[in-house]
Amino acid sequence: MSRPLPKSFDELVRESHVPVLVDFWAEWCGPCHIISPSIKTIAAEHKNDLLTVKVNVDEKQHIAAKYRIQSIPTVMMFNKGQVIMRLTGALPYPALKSEVEKALQKV
């Protein structure tokens, strides 16, 4: 039996059965494009224990405002609605992977 799709971002991060990695980005943001392949690789490596989503801050300004996204890229991880990781900037893949895996160990 499939689960119904969440009605909102808040519902998604609160009700997901696995932690949710969120990439806050914008089309015009060069560093966002630089970090994107790393996010995709981490999503593939953790496809069974992590849900990865992208939030375009220009299209979803209310979500960006709620989480006080002032600089992009910002990568956050949520577990049952709680923020368990927050990173800002285009970190190199090894640093990003290390922080994601540290956060997953807290779950």
C-alpha positions in Angstrom: 0.0 0.0 0.0 1.5 3.3 -1.0 1.5 6.3 1.3 -0.2 9.5 0.3 2.0 12.4 -0.8 2.6 15.0 1.9 0.5 18.1 1.6 3.3 20.5 2.6 7.0 20.8 3.2 6.4 20.8 7.0 4.4 17.6 6.7 7.1 16.0 4.6 10.0 16.7 7.1 7.8 15.8 10.0 6.3 12.6 8.8 9.0 11.0 6.6 10.1 7.6 7.9 13.7 8.5 7.1 15.6 11.8 7.7 15.1 14.4 5.0 18.1 16.2 3.4 17.0 19.5 2.0 19.1 21.5 -0.5 18.0 25.2 -0.5 19.1 26.7 -3.8 18.2 29.0 -6.7 18.7 28.8 -10.4 20.9 32.0 -10.5 23.2 30.7 -7.7 26.6 29.5 -9.1 27.7 27.7 -5.8 24.4 25.9 -5.8 25.2 24.4 -9.2 28.7 23.5 -7.9 27.3 21.5 -4.9 24.4 19.9 -6.8 26.5 16.8 -8.1 27.6 16.2 -4.5 24.0 16.3 -3.2 23.0 13.8 -6.0 25.8 11.5 -5.1 25.0 11.5 -1.4 21.3 10.9 -2.3 22.3 7.9 -4.3 24.6 6.5 -1.6 21.9 6.9 1.0 18.8 6.1 -1.0 17.5 3.6 1.6 18.1 5.8 4.7 17.7 9.4 3.5 15.1 11.3 1.5 16.6 14.2 -0.5 14.7 17.2 -1.8 15.6 20.5 -3.4 13.8 23.7 -2.4 14.1 26.6 -4.9 14.2 29.7 -2.6 12.8 32.0 -5.3 9.7 29.7 -5.8 9.2 28.8 -2.1 10.0 32.0 -0.3 7.8 31.1 2.6 9.8 28.0 3.3 13.1 29.9 3.0 11.8 32.6 5.4 10.6 30.1 8.0 14.0 28.4 8.2 15.8 31.8 8.0 17.7 30.9 4.8 19.9 34.0 4.3 22.6 32.5 2.1 22.6 29.7 -0.4 23.3 27.0 -0.9 22.1 25.9 2.5 21.8 22.2 3.2 19.7 21.1 6.2 18.7 17.7 7.5 15.5 17.1 9.4 14.5 14.1 11.5 10.8 13.9 12.5 10.5 17.7 11.9 13.6 18.6 13.9 16.7 20.2 12.3 19.7 17.9 13.0 22.1 19.5 10.6 22.6 22.9 8.8 25.4 23.8 6.5 25.9 26.9 4.4 28.1 27.3 1.3 29.5 25.0 -1.4 31.3 22.5 0.7 33.5 20.0 -1.1 32.0 16.5 -1.5 34.2 14.9 1.3 33.2 17.5 3.8 29.5 17.4 2.9 29.5 13.6 3.0 31.2 13.6 6.4 28.6 16.1 7.9 25.7 14.1 6.5 27.0 10.9 7.9 27.6 12.4 11.3 24.0 13.7 11.3 22.7 10.3 10.3 24.5 8.7 13.3 22.4 10.9 15.6 19.2 9.4 14.3 
